[in-house]
Amino acid sequence: MSDFVDGTAFNYEQGQRARKLFAAVVLAALDDAIADDKKYGNGPEQIARWARSRDGREVLSCAGIDPNERVVSGLMQFVASGVRTSVALSREESERRQAAAEQAEAA
């Protein structure tokens, strides 16, 4: 019984690592699309094309993201905002956005 539990925990842990790896691939694709947007002005279209492709749908699924049109439009909006993923995921950016939202509510 103990071996079964250990094996199940190990498999779950391996799955979580794989999901994080695929999530990193999605973040890299977003950064590439943001760079394309700044350079060529076609970033949202690039990420949409990738997300709708067979490989993109597979990567999104493996990252634990349902590859539907709502997700594609969200990815396009994120790329259009022009904020790199490392900045968007930082604590400082989160605090800045929260402060801006509180100021908007107060006004």
N, C-alpha and C positions, 0 to 999 in steps of 0.2 A: 504494500500500500504506500509506503513511504517513497519507494522508487517512482511510482506513478505520479505522486504529488510533485516530486522534484522534477520529473520530466515535463509535466504540464507547466510548472512555473518557468522552467528553462525555455520551453517553446513560446510561451507568452512573452517572455523577456526578449527573445530573438525577434519576434514579430514587432514589438515596440521599437526595437532598434532599426529594423527595416523600414518601418513607417516614418521614423525620423529622417532616415537617409533620403527617402523619396520626397519628404517635405522640404529638405534642403535643395533638392533638384528643382522643385517648384519655385522656391525663393530665388534660385539662380536664374531661372527662366524669366521671372519678374524683373530682376535687375538687368538682364540683357534687353528686355523689351523697353525698360526705362531709358537705357543707354541709346537704343535705336530711336526712341521718341525724341531725345535731345539732339541726336545727330541728323536723323532723316525725317522726323515728324510722323512716323508710322508705327509707333510703339503699341498703341491699343489694338490696331489691326493685326500686328505680329503676334501678340499674346493670344488674341482670339483665334487666329489661324492655328497656333500651336495647341491650344486647349481643345479645339474641335477635332484635331487630328487624332489618328489612332494611337500614336505614341503618347500624345498629351493626355488623352483620356485614360490610358493605362497608368501613366505616372500619377495623375490625380487620384485615381482609384487606389493605387498602392499607398498613397500618402494619407488615405482615409478621407478624401474629399470626393463628394458625389459630383461627377462631371456633367452638370446640367447647364442650361442656358443662364440661369440665375448666377451661377458661379462664374461663367464666362463674362457676363456683364460686370460682375464685381471685380474680376481681374482687370478688365478694361478700365474701369473707373480708378482702380489703384494705380495702374500705369499712367493714366492721364494726370493724376495728381502730381507725379514726378518725384515723389519722396522715395528714396532708396529703402530697401527692406531693412537694412541694418539700422537706419535712422528711425524708421517707423516702429521697429520693435524695441527701441531703447526706452528706458525709463524717463529720460528727460523729455523726449517727444510726447510721451503719454501724458506727463504732467503738464506740458505746454498746451496740449489739446484740451485737457480737462479745464485748465484755467481759462482758456478762450471760450469754452462752452459756458462756464459759469458767468463770465463777463457778458456774454450774449443774452443769457437769461436775465441778468440784472438790468440790462438796458431796455 
